[in-house]
Amino acid sequence: MINLALPAPLSTFTRSGQGETVWVVSSEAHQVHQLSELLEDAGYGAVPLASAAAVIAQAAIAPPDLVVLDTALSDLSGFELARRPEGDGANQSGAPDFLGASESP
């Protein structure tokens, strides 16, 4: 279980009375689930995404306030995704926070 203490959302960043939107991007379903649950419990709006393609598609709809991005996605490196130009919509929120994890047998 991930054990993180998160601050309450700042009212200056909220939209329509909602918490900030955080994209949780990982091809590891359990990571996405645990971190999304933690963020939602802290009042953030978590959007789970499982691939770089999903990030690019979602960016065309609405950019997030923050991206927590796994470094090892199934279709593209998280580092490579973060280096994409802002003009393509995938990096509109600025620098992502990276999540790196691996499980050993």
C-alpha positions, 0 to 999 in steps of 0.5 A: 500500500502506498503511504503518502500524506497529501495536503488538502487542495488549495482553493485558488486552484479549484474549478467549480468547487471541485478539487484539482484534477490529477492524472494517474498514468501507469500500465500497472493497474494496482498502482493506478487504483491505489494512488487514485483512491488516495488522491480522491480521499484527499479531495483531488479528482483522479483520472486513471490512465493506462497508456501514453495514447490515453494521455494524448487522447485525454489531453485533447479534451481537458488538460490536468492540474498535475500528472503523476506519470509512470516511467515505464508505460506499455506503449511509450516511456514516461520520460519520452511522453514528458518530453513531447512538445506542449503544442500536441496537448500531452504536456500542457500541465507542465512538468509531471511528477514521476512514479517509478516502481517495479515488482520483483518476483 
